[in-house]
Amino acid sequence: MTMPEKKAQPFYFKQFTIHQDKCPMKIGTDGVLLGAWADVTEAKLALDIGTGSGVIAIMLAQRAPHVRVHAVEIDAASFEQAQENMGRSPWSDRLDAHHAAIQDFARQAPLQYEHIVSNPPFFSGGTFSQNNSRTNVRHTIKLPHGDLLNAVRTLLSPDGKFSVVLPYIEGLRFQELAQSYHLHCTRMTEVFPRPGKQVERLLMQFELEKKPLLQDSLVIQQEKGSEWTEEYVRLTGGFYLNM
């Protein structure tokens, strides 16, 4: 006899709430990092590819009052929940969700975006989950990285920026692949869980114009205990409820 799956609880941020019971992938550090890190200071129109619950799109709207954010999601249940979360947020008038595959959206969209963000699937192999929806999100089945980069190349404005978060090895591979789409890494933050540990994630920004790489690092937690580092609080403190 199998136990019924426990319903995912809402995630409470300081200025908005994310309901996530319909979404295969729940709120995690990766999405929050990307939503807080992406440079939208000069963007008027932004796009979140694979928005899931809508959390990154909503974070961008909170950070930049001049930005209108479009969000694309292929999964019907996640799209519905993203719409609901956006509609409940204080910035609902600047948030629009679209139910589509990004491959189709890129072919039909008449717009170009000054900033595009994505927390994309990253497992291209390995053991498949019994939960098919979660498998499709975590593995590059419905969104191969080449398709993602092709869509970004189509939708990005000439001076635009594309920001993404990936595990370290997958991030290095993604950088190499991006070169073939004439997208150059211009900014990168190596994310460490604690001092002395190995890099776990790469936050990367790509542009069409090749520029010198701006590189830095971020440590999430102190060496001992569960205290956040000052740099992590500076980056995400405007969002987390208890920070």
Contacts in CASP RR format, 6 or more apart in sequence:
PFRMAT RR
TARGET T0000
AUTHOR 0000-0000-0000
METHOD contacts of the structure
MODEL  1
MTMPEKKAQPFYFKQFTIHQDKCPMKIGTDGVLLGAWADVTEAKLALDIG
TGSGVIAIMLAQRAPHVRVHAVEIDAASFEQAQENMGRSPWSDRLDAHHA
AIQDFARQAPLQYEHIVSNPPFFSGGTFSQNNSRTNVRHTIKLPHGDLLN
AVRTLLSPDGKFSVVLPYIEGLRFQELAQSYHLHCTRMTEVFPRPGKQVE
RLLMQFELEKKPLLQDSLVIQQEKGSEWTEEYVRLTGGFYLNM
7 21 0 8 1.000
8 20 0 8 1.000
8 21 0 8 1.000
8 23 0 8 1.000
8 26 0 8 1.000
10 17 0 8 1.000
10 18 0 8 1.000
10 19 0 8 1.000
10 20 0 8 1.000
11 17 0 8 1.000
11 18 0 8 1.000
11 20 0 8 1.000
11 26 0 8 1.000
11 27 0 8 1.000
11 55 0 8 1.000
12 241 0 8 1.000
13 239 0 8 1.000
13 240 0 8 1.000
13 241 0 8 1.000
14 237 0 8 1.000
14 238 0 8 1.000
14 239 0 8 1.000
14 240 0 8 1.000
14 241 0 8 1.000
15 62 0 8 1.000
15 89 0 8 1.000
15 90 0 8 1.000
15 239 0 8 1.000
16 58 0 8 1.000
16 62 0 8 1.000
16 85 0 8 1.000
16 88 0 8 1.000
16 89 0 8 1.000
16 90 0 8 1.000
17 85 0 8 1.000
17 88 0 8 1.000
18 27 0 8 1.000
18 53 0 8 1.000
18 54 0 8 1.000
18 55 0 8 1.000
18 58 0 8 1.000
18 85 0 8 1.000
19 53 0 8 1.000
19 81 0 8 1.000
19 84 0 8 1.000
19 85 0 8 1.000
20 26 0 8 1.000
20 27 0 8 1.000
20 53 0 8 1.000
20 81 0 8 1.000
21 81 0 8 1.000
22 77 0 8 1.000
22 78 0 8 1.000
22 80 0 8 1.000
22 81 0 8 1.000
23 52 0 8 1.000
23 53 0 8 1.000
23 75 0 8 1.000
23 77 0 8 1.000
23 78 0 8 1.000
23 81 0 8 1.000
24 75 0 8 1.000
24 78 0 8 1.000
24 131 0 8 1.000
24 133 0 8 1.000
24 134 0 8 1.000
24 136 0 8 1.000
24 137 0 8 1.000
25 52 0 8 1.000
25 53 0 8 1.000
25 134 0 8 1.000
25 137 0 8 1.000
25 138 0 8 1.000
26 53 0 8 1.000
27 53 0 8 1.000
27 55 0 8 1.000
29 201 0 8 1.000
29 220 0 8 1.000
30 119 0 8 1.000
30 165 0 8 1.000
30 201 0 8 1.000
31 55 0 8 1.000
31 56 0 8 1.000
31 119 0 8 1.000
31 165 0 8 1.000
32 55 0 8 1.000
32 59 0 8 1.000
32 236 0 8 1.000
32 239 0 8 1.000
32 240 0 8 1.000
33 165 0 8 1.000
33 191 0 8 1.000
33 201 0 8 1.000
33 203 0 8 1.000
33 218 0 8 1.000
33 235 0 8 1.000
33 236 0 8 1.000
34 56 0 8 1.000
34 117 0 8 1.000
34 119 0 8 1.000
34 163 0 8 1.000
34 164 0 8 1.000
34 165 0 8 1.000
34 203 0 8 1.000
35 55 0 8 1.000
35 56 0 8 1.000
35 59 0 8 1.000
35 60 0 8 1.000
35 63 0 8 1.000
35 117 0 8 1.000
36 59 0 8 1.000
36 63 0 8 1.000
36 235 0 8 1.000
36 236 0 8 1.000
36 237 0 8 1.000
36 238 0 8 1.000
36 239 0 8 1.000
37 163 0 8 1.000
37 165 0 8 1.000
37 189 0 8 1.000
37 203 0 8 1.000
37 235 0 8 1.000
38 56 0 8 1.000
38 60 0 8 1.000
38 115 0 8 1.000
38 117 0 8 1.000
38 161 0 8 1.000
38 163 0 8 1.000
38 205 0 8 1.000
39 115 0 8 1.000
39 161 0 8 1.000
39 163 0 8 1.000
39 187 0 8 1.000
39 205 0 8 1.000
40 46 0 8 1.000
40 60 0 8 1.000
40 63 0 8 1.000
40 64 0 8 1.000
40 67 0 8 1.000
40 114 0 8 1.000
40 115 0 8 1.000
41 64 0 8 1.000
42 114 0 8 1.000
43 64 0 8 1.000
43 66 0 8 1.000
43 67 0 8 1.000
43 113 0 8 1.000
43 114 0 8 1.000
43 115 0 8 1.000
43 160 0 8 1.000
43 161 0 8 1.000
44 66 0 8 1.000
44 67 0 8 1.000
44 68 0 8 1.000
44 114 0 8 1.000
45 67 0 8 1.000
45 68 0 8 1.000
45 69 0 8 1.000
45 70 0 8 1.000
45 111 0 8 1.000
45 112 0 8 1.000
45 113 0 8 1.000
45 114 0 8 1.000
46 57 0 8 1.000
46 60 0 8 1.000
46 64 0 8 1.000
46 67 0 8 1.000
46 68 0 8 1.000
46 69 0 8 1.000
46 70 0 8 1.000
46 113 0 8 1.000
46 114 0 8 1.000
46 115 0 8 1.000
46 116 0 8 1.000
46 117 0 8 1.000
47 69 0 8 1.000
47 70 0 8 1.000
47 71 0 8 1.000
47 72 0 8 1.000
47 113 0 8 1.000
47 115 0 8 1.000
47 116 0 8 1.000
47 117 0 8 1.000
47 155 0 8 1.000
48 54 0 8 1.000
48 56 0 8 1.000
48 57 0 8 1.000
48 60 0 8 1.000
48 69 0 8 1.000
48 70 0 8 1.000
48 71 0 8 1.000
48 72 0 8 1.000
48 116 0 8 1.000
48 117 0 8 1.000
48 118 0 8 1.000
49 72 0 8 1.000
49 102 0 8 1.000
49 116 0 8 1.000
49 117 0 8 1.000
49 118 0 8 1.000
49 120 0 8 1.000
49 148 0 8 1.000
49 151 0 8 1.000
49 152 0 8 1.000
50 71 0 8 1.000
50 72 0 8 1.000
50 73 0 8 1.000
50 74 0 8 1.000
50 102 0 8 1.000
50 118 0 8 1.000
50 119 0 8 1.000
50 120 0 8 1.000
50 143 0 8 1.000
51 57 0 8 1.000
51 71 0 8 1.000
51 72 0 8 1.000
51 73 0 8 1.000
51 78 0 8 1.000
51 79 0 8 1.000
51 82 0 8 1.000
51 97 0 8 1.000
52 73 0 8 1.000
52 75 0 8 1.000
52 78 0 8 1.000
52 79 0 8 1.000
52 81 0 8 1.000
52 82 0 8 1.000
53 78 0 8 1.000
53 81 0 8 1.000
53 82 0 8 1.000
53 85 0 8 1.000
54 71 0 8 1.000
54 73 0 8 1.000
54 81 0 8 1.000
54 82 0 8 1.000
54 85 0 8 1.000
54 86 0 8 1.000
54 97 0 8 1.000
55 85 0 8 1.000
56 117 0 8 1.000
56 119 0 8 1.000
57 69 0 8 1.000
57 70 0 8 1.000
57 71 0 8 1.000
57 82 0 8 1.000
57 86 0 8 1.000
57 95 0 8 1.000
57 97 0 8 1.000
58 69 0 8 1.000
58 85 0 8 1.000
58 86 0 8 1.000
58 89 0 8 1.000
58 91 0 8 1.000
58 95 0 8 1.000
59 239 0 8 1.000
60 67 0 8 1.000
60 69 0 8 1.000
60 115 0 8 1.000
60 117 0 8 1.000
61 67 0 8 1.000
61 69 0 8 1.000
61 89 0 8 1.000
61 91 0 8 1.000
61 94 0 8 1.000
61 95 0 8 1.000
62 89 0 8 1.000
62 90 0 8 1.000
62 91 0 8 1.000
62 239 0 8 1.000
67 94 0 8 1.000
67 115 0 8 1.000
68 94 0 8 1.000
68 95 0 8 1.000
68 96 0 8 1.000
69 94 0 8 1.000
69 95 0 8 1.000
69 96 0 8 1.000
70 96 0 8 1.000
70 97 0 8 1.000
70 98 0 8 1.000
70 111 0 8 1.000
70 113 0 8 1.000
71 82 0 8 1.000
71 86 0 8 1.000
71 95 0 8 1.000
71 96 0 8 1.000
71 97 0 8 1.000
71 98 0 8 1.000
72 97 0 8 1.000
72 98 0 8 1.000
72 100 0 8 1.000
72 102 0 8 1.000
72 105 0 8 1.000
73 79 0 8 1.000
73 82 0 8 1.000
73 97 0 8 1.000
73 98 0 8 1.000
73 99 0 8 1.000
73 100 0 8 1.000
74 99 0 8 1.000
74 100 0 8 1.000
74 101 0 8 1.000
74 102 0 8 1.000
74 142 0 8 1.000
74 143 0 8 1.000
75 133 0 8 1.000
75 136 0 8 1.000
75 137 0 8 1.000
76 99 0 8 1.000
77 133 0 8 1.000
79 97 0 8 1.000
79 98 0 8 1.000
79 99 0 8 1.000
82 97 0 8 1.000
83 97 0 8 1.000
86 92 0 8 1.000
86 95 0 8 1.000
86 96 0 8 1.000
86 97 0 8 1.000
87 95 0 8 1.000
89 95 0 8 1.000
98 105 0 8 1.000
101 142 0 8 1.000
101 143 0 8 1.000
102 143 0 8 1.000
102 147 0 8 1.000
102 148 0 8 1.000
102 151 0 8 1.000
103 147 0 8 1.000
103 150 0 8 1.000
103 151 0 8 1.000
105 151 0 8 1.000
106 150 0 8 1.000
106 151 0 8 1.000
106 154 0 8 1.000
106 155 0 8 1.000
107 154 0 8 1.000
109 155 0 8 1.000
111 155 0 8 1.000
112 155 0 8 1.000
112 156 0 8 1.000
112 157 0 8 1.000
113 155 0 8 1.000
113 156 0 8 1.000
113 157 0 8 1.000
113 160 0 8 1.000
114 157 0 8 1.000
114 159 0 8 1.000
114 160 0 8 1.000
114 161 0 8 1.000
115 160 0 8 1.000
115 161 0 8 1.000
115 162 0 8 1.000
115 163 0 8 1.000
116 152 0 8 1.000
116 155 0 8 1.000
116 156 0 8 1.000
116 160 0 8 1.000
116 161 0 8 1.000
116 162 0 8 1.000
116 163 0 8 1.000
117 162 0 8 1.000
117 163 0 8 1.000
117 164 0 8 1.000
118 148 0 8 1.000
118 152 0 8 1.000
118 162 0 8 1.000
118 163 0 8 1.000
118 164 0 8 1.000
119 164 0 8 1.000
119 165 0 8 1.000
120 140 0 8 1.000
120 143 0 8 1.000
120 145 0 8 1.000
120 148 0 8 1.000
120 164 0 8 1.000
120 166 0 8 1.000
121 136 0 8 1.000
121 137 0 8 1.000
121 138 0 8 1.000
121 139 0 8 1.000
121 140 0 8 1.000
121 141 0 8 1.000
121 142 0 8 1.000
121 143 0 8 1.000
122 138 0 8 1.000
122 140 0 8 1.000
122 166 0 8 1.000
122 167 0 8 1.000
122 170 0 8 1.000
122 171 0 8 1.000
123 138 0 8 1.000
123 139 0 8 1.000
123 140 0 8 1.000
124 139 0 8 1.000
124 140 0 8 1.000
124 170 0 8 1.000
125 139 0 8 1.000
126 139 0 8 1.000
128 135 0 8 1.000
128 139 0 8 1.000
129 135 0 8 1.000
129 138 0 8 1.000
135 141 0 8 1.000
136 142 0 8 1.000
145 173 0 8 1.000
145 174 0 8 1.000
145 177 0 8 1.000
146 177 0 8 1.000
146 181 0 8 1.000
149 177 0 8 1.000
149 178 0 8 1.000
149 181 0 8 1.000
149 183 0 8 1.000
150 181 0 8 1.000
152 162 0 8 1.000
152 181 0 8 1.000
152 183 0 8 1.000
152 206 0 8 1.000
153 181 0 8 1.000
153 182 0 8 1.000
153 183 0 8 1.000
156 162 0 8 1.000
156 208 0 8 1.000
158 208 0 8 1.000
159 207 0 8 1.000
159 208 0 8 1.000
159 209 0 8 1.000
160 207 0 8 1.000
160 208 0 8 1.000
161 186 0 8 1.000
161 205 0 8 1.000
161 206 0 8 1.000
161 207 0 8 1.000
162 183 0 8 1.000
162 205 0 8 1.000
162 206 0 8 1.000
162 207 0 8 1.000
163 203 0 8 1.000
163 204 0 8 1.000
163 205 0 8 1.000
163 206 0 8 1.000
164 174 0 8 1.000
164 203 0 8 1.000
164 204 0 8 1.000
164 206 0 8 1.000
165 201 0 8 1.000
165 202 0 8 1.000
165 203 0 8 1.000
165 204 0 8 1.000
166 174 0 8 1.000
166 201 0 8 1.000
166 202 0 8 1.000
166 204 0 8 1.000
167 200 0 8 1.000
167 201 0 8 1.000
167 202 0 8 1.000
168 190 0 8 1.000
168 198 0 8 1.000
168 199 0 8 1.000
168 200 0 8 1.000
168 201 0 8 1.000
168 202 0 8 1.000
171 202 0 8 1.000
171 204 0 8 1.000
172 202 0 8 1.000
174 204 0 8 1.000
175 185 0 8 1.000
175 204 0 8 1.000
178 184 0 8 1.000
178 185 0 8 1.000
178 206 0 8 1.000
182 208 0 8 1.000
183 206 0 8 1.000
183 207 0 8 1.000
183 208 0 8 1.000
184 206 0 8 1.000
184 207 0 8 1.000
184 208 0 8 1.000
184 209 0 8 1.000
184 210 0 8 1.000
184 211 0 8 1.000
185 204 0 8 1.000
185 205 0 8 1.000
185 206 0 8 1.000
185 213 0 8 1.000
186 205 0 8 1.000
186 206 0 8 1.000
186 207 0 8 1.000
186 210 0 8 1.000
186 211 0 8 1.000
186 212 0 8 1.000
186 213 0 8 1.000
186 214 0 8 1.000
187 204 0 8 1.000
187 205 0 8 1.000
187 213 0 8 1.000
187 214 0 8 1.000
187 215 0 8 1.000
188 202 0 8 1.000
188 203 0 8 1.000
188 204 0 8 1.000
188 205 0 8 1.000
188 213 0 8 1.000
188 214 0 8 1.000
188 215 0 8 1.000
188 216 0 8 1.000
189 202 0 8 1.000
189 203 0 8 1.000
189 215 0 8 1.000
189 216 0 8 1.000
189 217 0 8 1.000
189 218 0 8 1.000
190 199 0 8 1.000
190 201 0 8 1.000
190 202 0 8 1.000
190 215 0 8 1.000
190 216 0 8 1.000
190 217 0 8 1.000
190 218 0 8 1.000
191 199 0 8 1.000
191 200 0 8 1.000
191 201 0 8 1.000
191 202 0 8 1.000
191 203 0 8 1.000
191 217 0 8 1.000
191 218 0 8 1.000
191 220 0 8 1.000
192 198 0 8 1.000
192 199 0 8 1.000
192 200 0 8 1.000
192 217 0 8 1.000
192 218 0 8 1.000
192 219 0 8 1.000
192 220 0 8 1.000
193 200 0 8 1.000
193 219 0 8 1.000
193 220 0 8 1.000
193 221 0 8 1.000
194 219 0 8 1.000
194 220 0 8 1.000
194 221 0 8 1.000
194 222 0 8 1.000
194 223 0 8 1.000
195 219 0 8 1.000
195 222 0 8 1.000
195 223 0 8 1.000
196 223 0 8 1.000
199 217 0 8 1.000
203 218 0 8 1.000
218 229 0 8 1.000
218 231 0 8 1.000
218 232 0 8 1.000
218 235 0 8 1.000
219 229 0 8 1.000
219 231 0 8 1.000
219 232 0 8 1.000
220 228 0 8 1.000
220 229 0 8 1.000
220 232 0 8 1.000
221 227 0 8 1.000
221 228 0 8 1.000
221 229 0 8 1.000
221 232 0 8 1.000
222 228 0 8 1.000
222 229 0 8 1.000
228 243 0 8 1.000
233 243 0 8 1.000
236 243 0 8 1.000
237 243 0 8 1.000
END
